[in-house]
Amino acid sequence: MLSEFVDTFGQHLLSQFGERVHKVAIDAGFTCPNRDGRRGRGGCTFCNNKSFQPEARMPTIVDQVRAGMACVVRRTGARKVLAYFQTYTNTYAPLNTLATCYEQALSVPGVVGLSVGTRPDCLSDPIVGLLASYRDRGYTVWIELGLQSSFDDTLLRVNRGHGFAEYREAIALIGRYQLPVCTHLIIGLPGEGRRHALETLARVLSLGVAGLKVHPLHVVRGSRLAHDWRKGELTPISFEDYIAIVTDLIERTPRHVVFHRLTGTARAALLLAPEWCSGKWRVLNAITSELARRGTSQGVFALAGVL
């Protein structure tokens, strides 16, 4: 099992609560500053949020949580969940709007906390203070920061609308409130290879982080990368290269950092390439096999600072 080699988020929550806890994804209707013109237009070149939206959008946050919980109960039997504000930028709204959305999710029995997906340039003292107030009320609270790469030229190339400096500032702000951060990283971005992935990991770890989400770049319909792929100007990362690089990252990540995700998928109707991103278990099983083959596990090279 992967958890024999890696500290996974599922095992982390099981240890924390003494029972299985799952995440329920929510679309609260937010947008993004590099879509509405504040930072740019068109969004990230790899982005089509339909690739991770729930299949059916419910009319209210409460209804979405209830429907998600019913699905979790049917699939796993788990009766506690984190409300995962996933779609677009979930701190990009007036403070009272954010508070209303978060409170609606927390009002559902069985919701034990929040996981809030956002960008480094969409946080402020009042917003982080609001999230910390839920922690102070006894809820589990995670801030999920989309970074993707620590290289400013890459971030510019994919139209992120921010640089690594904003990430550094966000980490410092969140640190003052002592909230855990899960940083999102993409392997295989245009112009990047193994060296970039390892250097990004080292930079993120040096600033302090409690969790990581890692997934391969995949090309989905409706994204600007889809045009590059169709023109033959983009070659997605291979399955073998991804397994090798993500295993390298695991070996260099200290044990106190929890892996929330080690791959990513898109629905078949949206996914263009690579084909192997259509399912997670082949990827997770290959990562497990590679760690076993190497005779290593999470953190074996962390103290040595091996790149």
C-alpha positions in Angstrom: 0.0 0.0 0.0 1.1 3.5 -0.7 0.6 4.6 2.9 3.5 2.2 3.8 5.8 4.5 2.0 4.1 7.9 2.1 2.3 10.0 4.7 -1.0 10.4 2.9 -3.8 12.8 3.8 -6.3 10.0 4.3 -4.0 8.4 7.0 -3.4 11.8 8.5 -7.1 12.4 9.0 -7.7 8.9 10.3 -5.0 9.5 12.9 -6.5 12.9 13.8 -10.2 11.8 14.1 -9.9 8.1 14.8 -12.2 7.4 11.8 -12.2 7.9 8.1 -12.8 11.5 6.9 -13.3 12.5 3.3 -13.4 15.8 1.4 -16.6 17.0 -0.4 -15.9 19.4 -3.3 -17.9 22.6 -3.5 -18.5 25.1 -6.2 -19.4 28.4 -4.5 -19.6 30.4 -7.7 -16.4 32.3 -7.3 -14.2 33.6 -10.1 -10.5 34.3 -10.5 -8.4 37.5 -10.8 -6.7 36.4 -14.0 -10.1 35.8 -15.6 -12.0 38.9 -14.6 -9.3 41.4 -15.6 -7.8 42.3 -12.3 -4.7 40.2 -13.1 -5.4 39.1 -16.6 -7.9 37.5 -19.0 -8.5 33.9 -20.0 -7.1 32.2 -16.9 -4.2 29.8 -16.7 -3.4 28.1 -20.0 -4.0 24.7 -18.6 -7.3 25.6 -16.9 -10.7 24.4 -17.7 -12.5 24.1 -14.3 -15.1 21.7 -15.7 -12.3 19.2 -15.4 -12.7 19.1 -11.7 -16.2 20.4 -11.0 -18.7 18.0 -9.5 -20.8 16.2 -12.1 -24.0 18.0 -10.9 -23.9 21.5 -9.7 -26.3 21.9 -6.8 -28.2 25.1 -6.2 -26.9 25.8 -2.7 -23.7 25.1 -0.8 -25.7 23.2 1.8 -27.3 21.0 -0.9 -23.8 20.3 -2.4 -22.4 19.3 0.9 -25.4 17.0 1.7 -25.2 15.4 -1.8 -21.5 14.9 -1.5 -21.8 13.4 2.0 -24.5 11.0 0.8 -22.1 9.8 -1.9 -19.2 9.4 0.6 -21.4 7.3 2.9 -22.5 5.1 0.0 -18.9 4.6 -1.3 -16.9 4.4 2.0 -19.2 4.5 5.0 -17.4 7.6 6.3 -19.7 10.0 8.1 -17.3 13.0 8.6 -16.1 15.3 5.9 -14.1 18.4 5.1 -15.9 21.0 3.0 -13.5 21.5 0.1 -14.0 24.9 -1.6 -12.4 23.9 -4.8 -13.5 25.7 -8.0 -11.6 28.8 -9.0 -10.4 31.2 -6.2 -12.3 30.7 -2.9 -11.0 33.7 -1.1 -11.7 36.1 -4.0 -14.9 37.8 -2.7 -15.9 40.4 0.0 -15.2 39.1 3.5 -18.9 38.9 4.4 -19.6 36.8 1.3 -16.8 34.4 2.2 -18.0 34.1 5.8 -21.6 33.3 4.6 -20.3 30.6 2.3 -18.0 29.0 4.9 -20.7 29.1 7.6 -23.2 27.4 5.3 -20.8 24.5 4.7 -20.0 24.2 8.4 -23.7 24.2 9.3 -24.2 20.7 7.9 -23.9 18.0 10.5 -20.8 15.8 9.9 -18.7 18.6 8.5 -15.6 18.8 10.7 -13.7 21.5 8.8 -12.7 23.4 5.7 -10.2 23.1 3.0 -10.1 26.3 1.0 -8.4 26.5 -2.5 -7.0 29.8 -3.4 -4.1 31.8 -5.0 -1.2 33.4 -3.3 -2.3 36.9 -4.4 -5.8 36.6 -3.0 -5.2 36.5 0.7 -5.2 39.3 3.3 -5.1 39.6 7.1 -8.9 39.8 7.4 -9.4 36.7 5.2 -6.8 34.6 6.9 -8.0 35.8 10.3 -11.5 34.6 9.3 -10.2 31.2 8.5 -8.2 31.1 11.7 -11.4 31.9 13.6 -12.9 28.5 12.5 -9.8 26.8 13.7 -10.2 28.5 17.0 -13.8 27.1 17.1 -12.4 23.6 16.9 -12.7 23.0 13.1 -9.9 21.6 11.0 -8.8 24.3 8.5 -6.5 23.9 5.5 -5.5 26.6 3.0 -4.7 25.1 -0.3 -2.4 27.4 -2.3 -2.0 27.0 -6.1 1.6 27.7 -6.9 2.3 25.0 -9.6 5.9 26.2 -10.1 8.4 28.4 -8.3 9.9 29.7 -11.6 8.6 33.1 -12.6 9.2 32.5 -16.3 7.0 29.4 -16.2 4.3 31.2 -14.3 4.3 33.9 -16.9 4.2 31.3 -19.7 1.1 29.7 -18.3 -0.6 33.0 -17.4 -0.7 32.5 -13.7 -0.9 36.2 -13.0 1.5 36.1 -10.0 5.0 35.2 -9.3 6.9 33.3 -6.6 7.3 36.5 -4.5 3.5 36.5 -3.9 3.7 32.9 -2.7 6.4 33.8 -0.3 4.4 36.7 1.1 1.3 34.5 1.4 3.2 31.8 3.3 4.5 34.5 5.7 1.0 35.8 6.3 -0.6 32.4 6.9 2.3 31.5 9.2 1.4 34.4 11.5 -2.0 32.7 12.0 -0.4 29.2 12.3 -2.7 27.6 9.8 -1.6 24.6 7.7 -0.9 25.2 4.0 -1.1 22.6 1.3 0.8 23.7 -1.8 -0.3 22.6 -5.3 2.5 21.7 -7.7 2.3 20.6 -11.4 4.9 18.4 -12.9 5.6 18.7 -16.7 4.6 22.3 -17.2 5.9 23.7 -20.6 9.7 24.2 -20.5 10.1 22.3 -17.2 11.7 19.0 -16.4 13.1 17.1 -13.4 15.4 19.9 -12.3 12.6 22.4 -12.1 10.4 20.0 -10.1 13.2 19.4 -7.6 14.1 23.0 -7.2 10.5 24.1 -6.8 10.1 21.4 -4.1 13.2 22.7 -2.3 12.0 26.3 -2.4 8.6 25.4 -1.1 10.0 23.3 1.7 12.4 26.0 2.7 9.5 28.4 3.4 7.6 25.8 5.4 4.6 23.8 4.3 2.3 21.2 5.9 1.0 19.5 2.8 1.6 19.0 -0.9 -0.6 18.2 -3.8 1.3 17.0 -6.9 -0.1 16.1 -10.2 1.0 15.9 -13.9 0.1 18.5 -16.4 -2.7 17.2 -18.5 -4.4 18.8 -21.5 -8.1 19.3 -21.3 -10.7 20.6 -23.8 -11.4 24.3 -23.5 -7.9 25.2 -22.3 -5.4 27.2 -24.2 -2.9 24.4 -23.9 -5.3 22.3 -26.0 -4.5 24.5 -29.0 -0.7 24.0 -28.5 -1.2 20.3 -28.2 -3.3 20.0 -31.3 -0.6 22.0 -33.3 2.1 19.6 -32.0 3.8 22.3 -29.9 3.3 20.6 -26.6 4.3 17.0 -25.6 2.8 16.0 -22.3 5.0 14.3 -19.7 5.3 10.5 -20.2 4.0 8.0 -17.6 7.5 6.7 -16.9 9.0 10.2 -16.4 6.2 11.3 -14.1 6.5 8.2 -11.9 10.3 8.8 -11.7 10.0 12.5 -10.8 7.2 12.2 -8.3 9.1 9.4 -6.6 12.2 11.7 -6.4 10.0 14.3 -4.8 8.6 11.9 -2.2 12.1 10.8 -1.2 13.1 14.5 -0.6 10.0 15.5 1.4 10.2 15.3 5.2 7.9 13.0 7.0 6.0 15.9 8.7 4.7 17.0 5.3 1.5 15.3 4.3 0.8 14.3 0.7 -2.8 15.3 -0.1 -2.5 14.0 -3.7 0.1 12.4 -5.9 -1.7 12.4 -9.2 -4.6 14.1 -10.9 -7.3 13.0 -13.3 -9.9 14.5 -15.7 -13.1 13.1 -17.0 -12.8 11.2 -20.2 -15.1 13.8 -22.0 -12.6 16.5 -21.2 -9.2 14.9 -21.2 -7.1 15.1 -24.4 -3.7 14.0 -23.2 -1.9 12.2 -21.8 -4.3 9.2 -21.8 -2.9 7.8 -18.6 -4.3 10.7 -16.7 -7.8 9.2 -17.1 -7.4 7.1 -13.9 -5.5 7.4 -10.7 -4.9 3.8 -9.5 -2.5 2.9 -12.2 -0.4 5.9 -11.3 -0.6 5.3 -7.5 0.2 1.7 -7.9 3.2 2.5 -10.1 4.5 5.0 -7.5 4.2 2.4 -4.8 6.0 -0.1 -6.9 8.8 2.3 -7.7 9.3 3.2 -4.0 9.5 -0.5 -3.2 11.9 -1.2 -6.1 14.2 1.6 -4.9 13.9 0.4 -1.3 13.1 4.0 -0.2 10.2 5.9 1.3 9.2 9.5 2.0 11.9 11.6 3.5 14.9 9.3 3.0 16.9 12.1 1.3 15.3 15.1 3.1 17.9 15.6 5.8 20.8 15.1 3.3 19.4 17.9 1.0 19.9 15.7 -2.1 18.6 17.1 -5.3 
